């Protein structure tokens, strides 16, 4: 989910068993579960591979995230608390710190945490369950490349902070516009 394993890479059972200090059977069970969750695929000659991201996947992920997260914004804007706003601001600061230090996987985790926290702020458990069950990856990997990119972290940071500020000021329209812009930019950057 954090793109630490690049799309298309083979997941070797023996290597993961050794790395995780568990049996190959446990790794095989985990890979089978990931297959069921559509996070890995089986290769033509067998073996498990990290599911590749196609252009249509990126587009559909953006659409799904817009539906879920705009819904969460609409619910959150009515009932968000000062403590939740403070938590979102703290996550923004974590993202900024990680990105400035060049710790991009940490920044990616903070980005995921930001979006999950927005969903939590909706106060709707079913929405959170749907979000988590969707296994929605964020746009941190450019198609055709095998490394994380965070060359747009300043824009991501600005957009996150604008969303929080809009929620704080009860400006739903600005929060929604910023979120839509945030997702559109993420999609475009991924497809570059």
C-alpha positions as CSV (number, residue, x, y, z in Angstrom):
1,X,0.0,0.0,0.0
2,X,2.9,2.4,0.6
3,X,4.6,1.3,-2.6
4,X,7.7,0.0,-0.9
5,X,7.4,-3.0,-3.2
6,X,7.3,-2.0,-6.8
7,X,4.5,-3.2,-9.2
8,X,5.6,-6.3,-11.1
9,X,8.2,-7.5,-8.6
10,X,8.1,-11.2,-7.8
11,X,7.4,-12.1,-4.1
12,X,9.5,-15.2,-3.4
13,X,8.2,-17.3,-0.6
14,X,11.5,-18.5,0.7
15,X,13.0,-15.0,0.8
16,X,10.0,-13.6,2.6
17,X,9.9,-16.5,5.0
18,X,13.6,-15.9,5.9
19,X,13.1,-12.1,6.1
20,X,10.0,-12.4,8.3
21,X,11.3,-15.3,10.4
22,X,8.2,-17.4,9.6
23,X,7.5,-20.6,7.8
24,X,7.0,-20.7,4.0
25,X,3.5,-22.0,4.7
26,X,2.7,-18.8,6.6
27,X,4.1,-16.7,3.7
28,X,2.1,-18.8,1.2
29,X,-1.1,-18.2,3.3
30,X,-0.4,-14.4,3.4
31,X,0.2,-14.3,-0.4
32,X,-3.0,-16.2,-1.0
33,X,-4.9,-13.7,1.2
34,X,-3.2,-10.8,-0.7
35,X,-4.3,-12.5,-4.0
36,X,-7.9,-12.6,-2.7
37,X,-7.6,-8.9,-1.8
38,X,-6.3,-8.3,-5.4
39,X,-3.0,-6.8,-4.2
40,X,-0.9,-9.4,-5.9
41,X,-1.3,-11.5,-9.0
42,X,-0.1,-14.9,-10.1
43,X,2.4,-14.9,-12.9
44,X,2.0,-16.9,-16.2
45,X,4.5,-19.5,-14.9
46,X,3.3,-19.3,-11.3
47,X,4.6,-17.3,-8.5
48,X,3.2,-14.2,-6.9
49,X,3.9,-10.7,-8.2
50,X,3.0,-7.2,-6.9
51,X,0.0,-6.2,-9.0
52,X,1.0,-3.7,-11.7
53,X,-0.8,-0.4,-11.9
54,X,-2.4,0.4,-15.3
55,X,-3.6,3.7,-16.5
56,X,-7.2,2.7,-16.1
57,X,-6.4,1.6,-12.5
58,X,-5.0,5.1,-11.7
59,X,-8.1,6.8,-13.1
60,X,-10.6,4.5,-11.3
61,X,-8.7,4.9,-8.0
62,X,-8.9,8.7,-8.3
63,X,-12.7,8.3,-9.0
64,X,-13.2,6.0,-6.0
65,X,-11.1,8.2,-3.7
66,X,-13.1,11.3,-4.7
67,X,-16.4,9.5,-4.0
68,X,-15.3,8.3,-0.6
69,X,-13.3,11.2,0.6
70,X,-15.6,13.9,-0.6
71,X,-18.4,12.1,1.2
72,X,-16.2,12.0,4.3
73,X,-15.5,15.8,4.0
74,X,-19.2,16.5,3.8
75,X,-19.8,14.5,7.0
76,X,-16.7,15.8,8.8
77,X,-17.4,19.4,8.1
78,X,-20.6,19.2,10.2
79,X,-19.0,17.7,13.3
80,X,-15.3,17.9,13.2
81,X,-13.8,18.7,16.6
82,X,-10.9,21.0,17.6
83,X,-9.0,17.8,18.7
84,X,-9.5,16.3,15.2
85,X,-8.3,19.5,13.5
86,X,-5.2,19.5,15.8
87,X,-4.6,15.8,14.9
88,X,-4.8,16.6,11.2
89,X,-2.4,19.6,11.6
90,X,0.0,17.3,13.5
91,X,-0.1,14.8,10.6
92,X,0.6,17.6,8.2
93,X,3.7,18.6,10.3
94,X,4.8,14.9,10.3
95,X,4.5,14.8,6.5
96,X,6.5,18.0,6.1
97,X,9.2,16.9,8.4
98,X,9.6,13.5,6.8
99,X,9.7,14.9,3.3
100,X,12.2,17.6,4.2
101,X,14.5,15.0,5.7
102,X,14.2,12.9,2.6
103,X,12.4,10.1,4.4
104,X,9.9,9.5,1.6
105,X,8.5,6.2,2.8
106,X,7.7,8.0,6.1
107,X,6.1,10.9,4.2
108,X,4.1,8.3,2.3
109,X,2.9,6.8,5.6
110,X,2.0,10.3,6.9
111,X,0.0,10.9,3.6
112,X,-1.9,7.7,4.1
113,X,-2.5,8.6,7.7
114,X,-3.9,12.0,6.7
115,X,-6.4,10.5,4.3
116,X,-7.5,7.8,6.7
117,X,-7.9,10.4,9.5
118,X,-10.1,12.5,7.2
119,X,-12.3,9.4,6.8
120,X,-12.3,8.9,10.6
121,X,-13.4,12.5,11.1
122,X,-16.6,11.6,9.2
123,X,-17.7,9.6,12.3
124,X,-19.1,7.0,9.9
125,X,-17.8,3.5,10.8
126,X,-19.2,2.0,7.6
127,X,-17.5,4.6,5.4
128,X,-14.2,3.7,7.2
129,X,-14.8,0.0,6.7
130,X,-15.5,0.6,3.0
131,X,-12.4,2.7,2.7
132,X,-10.1,0.1,4.4
133,X,-11.7,-2.8,2.4
134,X,-11.0,-1.0,-0.8
135,X,-7.2,-1.1,-0.3
136,X,-6.8,2.2,-2.0
137,X,-3.2,3.0,-2.8
138,X,-2.1,6.6,-2.9
139,X,-0.3,8.1,-5.8
140,X,3.3,7.8,-4.8
141,X,4.7,5.8,-7.7
142,X,5.0,7.1,-11.2
143,X,3.9,4.5,-13.8
144,X,6.9,2.9,-15.5
145,X,9.3,3.9,-12.6
146,X,10.4,1.8,-9.8
147,X,11.0,4.3,-7.1
148,X,8.9,6.4,-4.8
149,X,8.6,10.0,-5.9
150,X,8.0,12.9,-3.7
151,X,9.0,15.8,-6.0
152,X,5.6,17.2,-5.4
153,X,5.6,17.1,-1.6
154,X,5.3,20.9,-1.3
155,X,2.1,20.9,-3.3
156,X,0.8,17.9,-1.4
157,X,1.6,19.7,1.9
158,X,-0.1,22.9,0.7
159,X,-3.2,21.0,-0.4
160,X,-3.5,19.0,2.9
161,X,-3.1,22.2,4.9
162,X,-5.7,24.0,2.8
163,X,-8.2,21.2,3.4
164,X,-7.6,21.3,7.1
165,X,-7.9,25.1,7.2
166,X,-11.1,24.9,5.2
167,X,-12.6,22.4,7.6
168,X,-11.5,24.5,10.5
169,X,-13.2,27.5,9.0
170,X,-16.3,25.4,8.1
171,X,-15.7,26.2,4.4
172,X,-16.9,22.9,2.8
173,X,-16.8,24.3,-0.8
174,X,-13.1,25.2,-0.5
175,X,-12.3,21.8,1.2
176,X,-14.0,19.9,-1.7
177,X,-12.4,22.0,-4.4
178,X,-9.0,21.5,-2.9
179,X,-9.5,17.7,-2.5
180,X,-10.7,17.4,-6.1
181,X,-7.6,19.4,-7.3
182,X,-5.4,17.2,-5.0
183,X,-6.7,14.0,-6.6
184,X,-6.5,15.3,-10.2
185,X,-2.9,16.4,-9.7
186,X,-2.0,13.1,-8.1
187,X,-3.5,11.2,-11.1
188,X,-1.8,13.5,-13.6
189,X,1.6,13.2,-11.8
190,X,1.3,9.4,-11.7
191,X,0.6,9.2,-15.4
192,X,3.4,11.5,-16.5
